[in-house]
């Protein structure tokens, strides 16, 4: 008994230290927890679980077609969120709940896509037909180039002793013809695994001085053209890039040579093949139109009651977008036919939670104001939250905390993941006390960065917490449906989150911000170095803008800063996130690497020493 009393006294003292004013609101908090938990039994009964289910069923319905950003389904979701926030009693910030902006959602061919080929001895040039013989790649700039054509194998580059299609040959001022993929003998776990994408090969050809790159399939059973579709960024690769059919490319080869012969020769010798194409010349003209579509964040506010604190805000956020019909690199669906990716857990669960938190706080306003933000574009690279922090409807320095709810619908065995616990000294003692009372086993991570919208706020030196219930086999698949959600578990999580928000919103002092010391995350063995930069996916200048650097990382030690635009790395031109990733993958731990950044209008020259990346799972 004395031991239990000692523990109880210790917990109470800890809460009093981190939660001034606790006594006067304690009764209210406990009453609320009791009321919420009454409706949160394992049976799933109660009004709150039923309301959560109603929200998720609509947001994850076939009607909204997966809520891909920039689509009618996503817009319908935004209007639903606006309606529910208004009905809950929340107010718009300014004139509207919606903050619209534009994103690239498609790429289409314009009228001036042409390829003309001059073959030695031919009486007239050969004209390739767009969408029959060739199609530009979405990351190709609009341009016209002309030059001699050379065969460059698989277009792979490597270090000393490795297979390298560009070693010992000059492609400067030429158009390179390369196979997609890798040779049959290439180990998928080798350094080649990071170099097989079309983006990487285009960047390698550009760095070698090529004018353009033409891709062709090495497999006779995949001889056609892939569909033209955008990737997750609207930036171009800085080099004209097309794909062509095997039939069209076969006409470029000298007599006695065919594509299968070249594939077999590389597979047998495990060496690059240097094939002269004689006087073959090509002119390529690409003409693409990038389709921009409107999308919107949804922002609401519940005004605070304290005249001194109501101009400070606790922000609760959740992204409402998902993957639509799949088809992008983020989908884990392996079916042949397109299918709606419902996104019930990811992240209709967080969005439903946001709506119900608005409902509670509208009836129980706090001393500080509560902002509620449903973000778009998270699946495309945190586009919505990045847009929000660049154009905030309230001053960023008035936001005292950001609470992120992403995938909170699969609670199992009382295990709840919370990230960002190191971003304020308030978090750990508060969370430990609440977790014990609410019956959760917390898996905690200190880092404020991560693959969700809280990272955009942490980069602006705002304390963050990120709640989620973990990955599962339905993640980014059509099978993430409303009937698999643990609604009683969601209600239990809301009871805890409500207490966190109430604590922050009612205490006199704002939470302190702590910049978490960097730890090198694990990755695939092919990517062996770590720098610590946080890319800004939403901005596409002529380089890579970074939104921040990790505490104690090689990037911070080298002097890189938030909002720097990296334009060169290790002697390679950087035009986008892909160029930077590929340039970094070519580095070794301990190398001194020259970096050029744009800082405002000035170029700044720095040297960074990448660290060794920890092995995954260690």
Helices and strands as residue ranges (DSSP letters): H 2-18, H 22-38, H 47-59, G 62-64, H 72-88, E 91-92, E 98-109, E 114-118, E 126-128, E 134-136, E 143-151, E 175-179, G 191-194, H 198-207, E 212-216, G 220-222, E 240-244, H 246-250, H 259-269, E 281-286, E 288-302, E 313-319, I 344-349, H 350-363, E 369-375, G 378-380, H 383-390, G 396-398, E 399-405, E 415-419, H 427-438, E 441-445, H 454-458, E 464-468, G 482-484, H 487-506, E 529-530, E 533-535, E 544-549, H 554-558, E 565-569, E 572-573, H 577-585, E 592-599, E 602-609, E 611-612
